[in-house]
Amino acid sequence: MHIMTPLPLAAILIGTFTGPAGAHPSLERREANVGAPYKAVMRVPHGCDGSATTRVRVQIPEGVIGVKPQPKPGWTIETTRGPYAQTYPYYHGAKLTEGVREITWSGRLPDDNYDEFVFVGFVAATLNAGDTVHFPTVQECEKGRAAWTEVAVAGQSAHDLKMPAPAIRLVQAQGHGQQAAETRTYKAGDLVIEAPWTRATPGGSKVGAGFMKITNTGKQPDRLVGGSAEVAKDFEVHEMSMSGDVMKMRRLAKGLEIKPGETVELKPSSYHIMLMGLARPLKVDETVKGTLVFERAGTVAIEYSVRPIGAQPASGGHKH
């Protein structure tokens, strides 16, 4: 795939553009879940004052990571890669420092036709529900160009813009079940908590365990010191370790430290959370609400997904 030099947004804004403001390019799905994948379908309804569209350029906002365009018959695709402003946790413990920052489709779309341009990405957990992120888009036509790059300032309605940039509103993930839980992430200060889960428990059992990955993206250490679960009377942080041929479990009275730049995985036979005094059995595919309390980052609300008895982590991890 050809790597092209990005055109600065300022240069795009300065350039001359034409085109009606009525039916402007827009994203089919105008909401996206924080900490979840997003499929973007950019709809282009017309050209530039009757002239056919020959190129569509979309800039990817900070925090939308792991972007990949979908192949489009009759069009060539060029991508511009660049560094992210920070390191982002991704699937299966991976961390991304760079990725696609701009996509360009080149072909021909007559003015009297409509088409869609598709790419997928992941909305980082470091973004905030309630915010709006913009995808500045430029159409280059056989005659002229249309730069859909305007962003509303504080107190201004996007409806008042002549050439609005396509945008999506971020929301907190509300999905339930295993698939949603696998990508559910939470943010507390500099900490990112990935995919909390627990195991189903047999009838009559009063003890469960909680697992997850916690990444410290900051420069100061933090410590998991407590928490709660709606179905449990007590919450403790524990560690299991081998002493000779014997597996021993102990409570971490001072909590679990998460050092700067490190990821700590809570998993079976390692660090874990003990949920004691269960009010009822935990059932596969349900979700359990709870909280985590950190020394520096404070309290964050989470949900555990419940996997089958004996379940193991979806991917490998490490202790610090």
Stockholm file with secondary structure:
# STOCKHOLM 1.0

chainA/1-320         MHIMTPLPLAAILIGTFTGPAGAHPSLERREANVGAPYKAVMRVPHGCDGSATTRVRVQIPEGVIGVKPQPKPGWTIETTRGPYAQTYPYYHGAKLTEGVREITWSGRLPDDNYDEFVFVGFVAATLNAGDTVHFPTVQECEKGRAAWTEVAVAGQSAHDLKMPAPAIRLVQAQGHGQQAAETRTYKAGDLVIEAPWTRATPGGSKVGAGFMKITNTGKQPDRLVGGSAEVAKDFEVHEMSMSGDVMKMRRLAKGLEIKPGETVELKPSSYHIMLMGLARPLKVDETVKGTLVFERAGTVAIEYSVRPIGAQPASGGHKH
#=GR chainA/1-320 SS CCBCCCCCHHHHHHSCCCCCSSSCCEESCCEEETTEEEEEEEEECCCBTTBCEEEEEEECCTTEEEEEECCCTTCEEEEEEEEEEEEEECGGGCEEEEEEEEEEEEEEECTTCCEEEEEEEEECTTSCTTCEEECCEEEEESSCEEEECBCCCTTCCGGGCSSBCCEEEEECCCCCSHHHHHTCEEEETTEEEEEEEEECCCTTCCEEEEEEEEEECSSSCEEEEEEEETTCSEEEEEEEEEETTEEEEEECTTCEEECTTCEEEECTTSEEEEEESCSSCCCTTCEEEEEEEETTTEEEEEEEEEECTTCCCSSCCCCC
#=GC SS_cons         CCBCCCCCHHHHHHSCCCCCSSSCCEESCCEEETTEEEEEEEEECCCBTTBCEEEEEEECCTTEEEEEECCCTTCEEEEEEEEEEEEEECGGGCEEEEEEEEEEEEEEECTTCCEEEEEEEEECTTSCTTCEEECCEEEEESSCEEEECBCCCTTCCGGGCSSBCCEEEEECCCCCSHHHHHTCEEEETTEEEEEEEEECCCTTCCEEEEEEEEEECSSSCEEEEEEEETTCSEEEEEEEEEETTEEEEEECTTCEEECTTCEEEECTTSEEEEEESCSSCCCTTCEEEEEEEETTTEEEEEEEEEECTTCCCSSCCCCC
//
